[in-house]
Amino acid sequence: MKAQTFLPQDYRPAEDEPFMNERQLEYFRRKLEAWKQELLDQSAETLEGLQDSARAVPDLADRASEETDRAIELRTRDRQRKLVSKIDAALRRIETGEYGYCEMTGEPISLKRLDARPIATMTLEAQERHERKERVHRDD
């Protein structure tokens, strides 16, 4: 097992330090793990809520409203499940040393982008090119 990297409480990755050094990797690993735990906690709360609300509601309007709420909760939970798998993939990239580098160009992804979206796999420019290409093909 590798030694824990010391990380001050107020640490933020800076452009003037070596890219994806141990402290930056530890910062993003902790950020991803905290995000994942938050999502898992929310999922558990959702499941409890759905089990509690699984009661027979005699009024049709109330039943329809409850079904709509349940469908929205399930859709949200599905999005969270997909997000957890992206977080797991980002954690694997940290372990393999690929984290922080664009999967298309191999260039470093900006620290600001990673801080805002730690699961990013492409630089902003590569992401925009990808989305433009996707939009062109979708219009066909």
C-alpha positions as CSV (number, residue, x, y, z in Angstrom):
1,M,0.0,0.0,0.0
2,K,1.3,3.4,-0.9
3,A,2.0,6.1,1.7
4,Q,-0.7,8.8,2.2
5,T,0.3,12.1,0.6
6,F,0.0,15.1,3.0
7,L,-2.5,17.6,1.7
8,P,-3.1,20.9,3.6
9,Q,-6.8,21.6,4.3
10,D,-6.9,24.7,2.0
11,Y,-4.8,23.1,-0.8
12,R,-5.8,24.0,-4.4
13,P,-3.8,22.8,-7.4
14,A,-1.8,25.7,-8.9
15,E,-0.5,26.2,-12.4
16,D,3.0,27.0,-11.1
17,E,3.6,23.4,-9.7
18,P,4.5,20.3,-11.8
19,F,1.4,19.0,-13.5
20,M,-0.3,16.0,-11.9
21,N,2.3,15.8,-9.1
22,E,1.5,13.7,-6.0
23,R,-0.4,16.5,-4.2
24,Q,-2.6,17.3,-7.2
25,L,-3.4,13.6,-7.8
26,E,-4.2,13.2,-4.1
27,Y,-6.4,16.4,-4.2
28,F,-8.4,15.0,-7.2
29,R,-8.6,11.5,-5.7
30,R,-10.1,12.9,-2.5
31,K,-12.5,15.1,-4.4
32,L,-13.7,12.2,-6.6
33,E,-14.1,9.9,-3.6
34,A,-16.1,12.5,-1.7
35,W,-18.3,13.1,-4.7
36,K,-18.8,9.4,-5.1
37,Q,-19.7,8.9,-1.5
38,E,-22.2,11.8,-1.7
39,L,-23.9,10.2,-4.7
40,L,-24.1,6.8,-3.0
41,D,-25.6,8.4,0.1
42,Q,-28.2,10.1,-2.0
43,S,-29.0,6.9,-3.8
44,A,-29.5,5.1,-0.4
45,E,-31.9,8.0,0.6
46,T,-33.8,7.7,-2.7
47,L,-34.2,3.9,-2.2
48,E,-35.5,4.5,1.4
49,G,-37.9,7.2,0.1
50,L,-39.2,5.0,-2.7
51,Q,-39.8,2.1,-0.3
52,D,-41.6,4.4,2.2
53,S,-43.8,5.9,-0.6
54,A,-44.9,2.5,-2.0
55,R,-48.3,2.7,-0.5
56,A,-51.7,2.6,-2.1
57,V,-53.1,6.1,-2.8
58,P,-56.8,6.1,-3.4
59,D,-57.0,9.5,-5.2
60,L,-56.1,9.3,-8.9
61,A,-54.6,12.7,-9.0
62,D,-52.4,12.0,-6.0
63,R,-51.4,8.6,-7.4
64,A,-50.4,10.2,-10.7
65,S,-48.4,12.8,-8.9
66,E,-46.7,10.2,-6.8
67,E,-45.9,8.1,-9.9
68,T,-44.4,11.1,-11.7
69,D,-42.3,11.9,-8.6
70,R,-41.1,8.3,-8.5
71,A,-40.2,8.3,-12.2
72,I,-38.2,11.5,-11.8
73,E,-36.4,10.0,-8.8
74,L,-35.5,6.9,-10.7
75,R,-34.3,8.9,-13.7
76,T,-32.1,11.0,-11.4
77,R,-30.8,7.8,-9.7
78,D,-29.9,6.3,-13.1
79,R,-28.0,9.5,-14.0
80,Q,-26.2,9.2,-10.7
81,R,-25.3,5.6,-11.3
82,K,-23.7,6.6,-14.6
83,L,-21.9,9.4,-12.9
84,V,-20.5,7.0,-10.3
85,S,-19.1,4.8,-13.1
86,K,-17.4,7.9,-14.6
87,I,-16.0,8.7,-11.2
88,D,-14.7,5.1,-10.9
89,A,-13.0,5.4,-14.3
90,A,-11.4,8.7,-13.2
91,L,-10.1,7.0,-10.1
92,R,-8.6,4.2,-12.2
93,R,-6.9,6.8,-14.5
94,I,-5.3,8.3,-11.3
95,E,-4.0,4.9,-10.4
96,T,-2.6,4.3,-13.9
97,G,-1.1,7.8,-14.3
98,E,-3.4,8.8,-17.2
99,Y,-5.5,11.2,-15.1
100,G,-5.4,14.9,-16.2
101,Y,-4.4,14.2,-19.8
102,C,-6.8,14.4,-22.8
103,E,-7.7,11.0,-24.2
104,M,-7.8,12.5,-27.7
105,T,-4.7,14.7,-27.9
106,G,-2.6,13.6,-24.9
107,E,-2.3,17.2,-23.8
108,P,-2.8,18.2,-20.2
109,I,-6.4,19.2,-19.2
110,S,-6.5,22.6,-17.5
111,L,-6.6,22.5,-13.7
112,K,-9.6,24.8,-13.7
113,R,-11.5,22.4,-15.9
114,L,-10.5,19.4,-13.8
115,D,-11.5,21.3,-10.6
116,A,-14.9,22.1,-12.1
117,R,-15.4,18.7,-13.7
118,P,-13.0,16.1,-12.2
119,I,-14.3,13.4,-14.5
120,A,-13.3,15.3,-17.6
121,T,-11.4,13.2,-20.1
122,M,-10.7,15.8,-22.8
123,T,-9.4,19.3,-23.0
124,L,-12.0,22.0,-23.6
125,E,-10.9,22.4,-27.2
126,A,-11.1,18.6,-27.9
127,Q,-14.5,18.4,-26.1
128,E,-15.8,21.2,-28.3
129,R,-14.5,19.5,-31.5
130,H,-16.0,16.2,-30.4
131,E,-19.4,17.8,-29.7
132,R,-19.4,19.7,-33.0
133,K,-18.6,16.4,-34.9
134,E,-21.3,14.6,-32.9
135,R,-23.9,17.4,-33.8
136,V,-23.0,17.2,-37.5
137,H,-23.4,13.4,-37.5
138,R,-26.6,13.6,-35.5
139,D,-28.2,16.0,-38.1
140,D,-27.7,13.4,-40.9
